Amino acid sequence: MEQKIAFNEKIRQSVLIDYNISKTSTKEDFNQLTFLAATICNAPAAFISIIDKNHVWLKSKTGIEIEEIERKNSFAQLTLESKRDIYCINYSNAPKAFEDVQKYYHDNYKFYAGIPLTNLQGYTIGVLSVLDTEERQLKKDQIEALKALGNQCMKLFEFAKQNKKFRVIQKKLKQKYQELEKFASVVSHDIKSPLANIISLTELLKVENQGKFDEETTQYLNYLNESSYSLRSYVDGILSFYRSEHILEKDYENVDLHNLLSGIAHLYDVSNDVEIDYPETATLHHVNKAALTQIFLNLVTNALKYNSKDQRKIKITFKKTETYYHFAVIDNGDGFSEENSSKIFELFTTLDTNDRDGNPGSGIGLATVKKLINSMGGTIKVNSTIGEGSSFQFTIKRV
């Protein structure tokens, strides 16, 4: 099936600009294609031409020294004008245009074949060509192979084009994220200041008027105080979620897992009702220590907060495989239903349960954990039974 070739030059030039390949550095992929073209056709020279407005630039070449040539003096232009899906010609039966072009290629070439590199809209942006010093005919399988190489070349151009768009979108998203992070930081700061005033004034009002308020008024003050603390926790969670992006930018290093976990455990071992068990010896190579610390802090804190038993127990396990580090944080806490096992990692999703101090969750901590783990090439899942406890299992890809 022949390619559909369009001939609106103005549009073709705008399409070429979209591909952003004129006078760009040559990658090894293109050099391999020209080498294969020359080898398959048993020809001394092969090259990929990019047809610009007035010049033809050689993106890649084998056996030919030309870097750039005027478009009117190029084989690529002859191919474009031929309106064929392959243009083959010998010197002995060629029109004068071939003779006029041939002298600009330094060697006495007698045979030329060109495959237009045409996009899905039918616009030719370049040509895959072979040259020989002897007159000849290409075999059917050589023609098909050249067309296949031309398709591969076009796929490389399309990939580069999409990659360029991706980088532009990525840059815009990063800018938007930075703006959102700044907005969250400013708004959170503006909220925390009056919140601190509300909390301190409420506490002061309760202390200075102890015994003066009736039970209902006291209850209202308690609700106000609890709501203020919950909102402050929510605001802190938002800041933590956005700041986690900066944690991922930290350098990777070797980490003594025992030391890392003992530091976290010592934050809680002041309480007699807490028991935390963790591996004695384990070294992790080339991991993000800051991100891993944040993950364990969140999981351990949650395991202790949502545990109403007299003796709160946590066991942390570790093993490694060829490609991943595997961890589990197992508790004897309150647990939750299986249907909630997936949605608890969604941002701002809570289970409508309060912690042991009566405070509701923000739905941010586990979303932050999942974000950090996913960014390190891992996954997280949970198994939980109401009244018996939960087991959070996650992996981190070994680098």
N, C-alpha and C positions, 0 to 999 in steps of 0.2 A: 504493500500500500504506500503510494507516494505521499510525501509530506505536503501539507498545505502551506504555501509560502505567500506572505503578504508583502506589498511593495509600497506602502506609504512611508517614505524616507523620514519624514518629520517624526512620525510616531515611532519608527524603528530607532531613531536616535534617542528618543526619550526612554524607550525600553532599555537601551544599552546603558544609559545613565543609572537606571534602577539596579542593574546588575553590578555596577561599580567595579568593573574588571579591567578597564583600560589602563594600561601602564602600571598595573599592580604587580607585586612580586610573584614569581612562578613557584607553585608548590609542587612537591614531588609527585603528587597524583597526576598532574598534567604531563610531566616528563615521562611517566610510565606509559601514558596513553600514546604519546608520539613515538616512543620506542616500540611499542607493540604494533602500531600502524606500519612503521617501516619494516619490522620483522615479518609480519603477516603478509605484506605485499612484496617482500624481498626487494625493497627499494632503498636507495642510499640516503634519501631525505624524506622527512615527514615533519609537519608543523601545524600548530593551531593558530589561526589568524583571527584577530578581533578587528572588525570593520568599523572604524571610527568615521567621523564626518568627512575628513579629507585624507586620512592616512589609514594604513593597515599596520597594526602592531602585532608582532609575533609573541603570543602568550607563552608558548613552549615550542621547542624545535629539536630535531635530531638530524645531524648531517648537513646543516645549512647555517650560514653565519649571519644572515640578515636579521636586524633587530626591528627595523621599521621601514616602510616603503610608502610612496604616494599611492593613494587608493586607485587612481586611474591606471597605474602601472603594475597592478597586482593580479595574481591568479585568483585571489579571493573575489575581486570585483567581477572577473569573468564568470566565476561560479555563480555569483549572485544574479548576474544578468542572464544566465542560461535558464533560470527558472526550473531547474531539474533537481531531483533529490540526490543525484550523483552526476558529476560532470567529468567525463573522461575524454581525453583528446591526445592524439599523436601529432608530432610536428609535420609529418608528410601530408596530412589531410586537414591541417588546422587553418582557420581563417587568419588574415593578416594580424588581427588583434593578438593572437597567441604569439606570433613572431615579435610583435612590438613589446609585449610583456616579458617574454623569455629572456631578453638581453639584460634585464634589470636584476636577474637572479644569479649573475656572475658565472655560473656553470652552464655548459651547453646541454641543457635539459631537452629531451625529445618526447617525454611523456608526462602527463599531469592527470591527477584524479582528485576531485574535491567533494566533500560531503558537507552541505550546509548545516550549520548548528542552529536549529530553529526551535523557538519556544512553542508552548501549546497554543498560543494565539497566532502563530504562523509568521512571526518576525525573526529574520535571520540576524544573529549578532556576530557570527563568526563562521569559520570554515576549517574543517580538518582536512589537510591536504597531504598528498604524497607526490614525489618527483622522481623521475628516473632518467638516466642519460641514454637509455635505449628505448626504442619504440616497442610497445607491447600491448597486451590486453589483460585486464584483470579477470581472474576466474570468478565464478559465481559465489563460491564460499568466501573469497577475499572481499568481494563487494559487500556481502552480508556482514562479514567481520568488521569492515570499516564503518558500516552503518551502526553496528552495535557499539563500537568505540565512540562514534559520534553521539549516540544516546547517553553513554556514560559521561562524556564530556559535558553534555547539556545538564545532566543531573548534578554534576559538580558545580556548575554555574548557578543552578537553582538553589542548591544547598547554601552556597555562599550568599546568595540574595536573601534567603530566609534567615540565615544567621545574622546578617546585617540588620534586618528588621527586628530580630529577637534582641540584639544588643541595644537598639534604640528603645524598644519597649522596656527592656530590663533597666536601662538608665532612667527612664521616666518613672517606672515603678519604685526604684530606689529613692528617687527624689520625692515622690509622693509619700513613701514610707517615712522618710526623714521629716517631712512636713507634718505628717500625722503624729510621729513620735514627739516632735516639738510641741504640737498642739496638746497632746495628752499630758506632757510634762507641765506646760503652762497652766492648763485647766486644773490638773491635779493639785498643783501648788496653790492655785487660787481657791480651791475647795478646802484644802487641808488647813489653811490659816483660820477661816471662820469656824471650821469644825473643832479645832483645838480650843477656840474660845467657848463654843457651846459646851464641850465636854467639861472644861475647867469651871465654867460658871454654874453648870448643873451640879457638879460635885460640891462647889462652894455653897450653893443654895440648899442642898441637902444637909450639909454639915451645920450651917449657921441656923437652920430652922428645924433641927432635929427635935421631934416630939410635938411640933406645932402643926404639922400638916396631917390631915386625915388620911385614911388608908388609900382612898381613891387618888388623891393628889400625889401621894408618894409613889403609887403605881405608875402614874403618868410620867413622873420624873425618871423612874427606872426605865420606862419604855424609851424616853427621849435619850437617855444615856446609852442604852443598848444599841439603839438605831444609829447614834453618832459613831460609836465604835465600829459597827458593821460597815458604815459608809467609809470610814477611814481605812478599814481593812480592804474594802473594794477598790478604793483609790490606790492604795499601795500595790494591790495585785495588778492593776492596769499598768502602773509604772514598771513593775517587775517584768510583765509580759513583753513590753516594748524594749526594755533594757536588755532582755535576753539576746537580742540581736548582737549587741556589743560583746556579750560573753562568748559568742561563737567566733568572734574575731581574735580571741586570745590564742597565744602560741600553744602548739601541741608539745607535750613533754612526757617523760616516763613518770609514772605515779605509783607510789606504794599504797595499795588499796587499804591495807590494815591501818596505816597512819591516817589516811583520809577519813575512814569510817570511825576511828577512835576519837578523832576531833569532833565529829558530829555527835557521837554517843555521849561524850563528856558534857555536851550542852544540856543533856536531859538526865544524867545519872545522879543529879542532886536530889531527885525524887525517888523515894524508896519503892514506889509502886511501878517503876519502869525497869524493864530488863531487855537489853539489846545485845543480841549475839551476832558476831560477824567473823569473817575469815581471819585466821592468824597471819598467814603469809601469802601474798600475791602481788606481783608486779605487772602493771599495765604499761605497754610500750606505745608511745606516741599517741596520747589521748589529750583531749581538752579538759584539763583538771578543773577549771572554773565551771564549765558546763556540767561535768559529772558531779561536782559538789552540790550545785544547785538542784540537780535531779534528786540526789539522795536526801537533801534537806527537805525538799517538798514532800517526798514520799514518807519519810520518817515522821515529819510533823503531822501529816494527815493521819498516819497510822495511830499516833498517840491522841490526837484531837478527837477522832471518831472512834473512841473506845471507852465504854462506860464500865468496864470490868474493874475489880479491885486491884488486880495485878495485870498490868499491860505488858505484853511480850511482843518483841519484834525479832525476827531472824532474817539475816541477810546472807544469801548464798551467792557463790561465784564459780563459774567454770569457763573454759575457753575451748573453742574449736579452731579449725584452720583459718576461718574467715571472720569469726565474730567472738566478742566477749559476751557472756551470758550472765545476767544478774536476776535475782528475785528478792523482793522485800515482802516478807510474810508476817502477818500480824494476827492476833486473836481478838480483833476488834468487833464492832457492831455488824460489819458486813452490809451487803445490799443485794437486791434481786438481780438475777442473771440478765434480765431485759435492760438493765441500766449499765451493763458492762462496757458497751461501746460509746454511749453518749456522754459518759462522765469526762471524756477527754475533749469534748467540744467546748469552745470558748463561751463563757457566761452560762453554761449549763450546770444546774445544781439539782440535787435529789430531794429538795424540800425537807432536809433533815438538819438539825442543829448539832454542833459539837458538844463535848461534855460540859462546856461552860455555858451552853445555851445560845451560842452565836451561830448564825447561818453562814454557809459557805459563799464564796464569791463566784465560783465557777471559772477561776482563772489559773489556779495553781497547777492542776493536772494538764490543762491546755498548754501551759508553759513547758511542762515536763515533756509532753509529746513533741512539741516543736523542737526542743533541744535534741531529743533522741533522733527524730527524723533527720535533722540537719547533720547528724553524725553517722548517717547511713544505717540507722537501726530501726527497730519497731518496738512497740509496747502493747501488752495485753494484760487482762486481769481476770482472775477467777475469784468469785466471792460467794459466801453463804451467810444469809442473815443470822446473826447471833453467834456465828463461829469465827468469822474473820475473812481476810482477803489476802490474795497473793498477786502482787504486781510483778510481772516478768518482762524484762526488756533486754535488748541487745544493742551493742555498739560495734560497728564494723572495724575490724583490725586493719590498720594502714601499714 
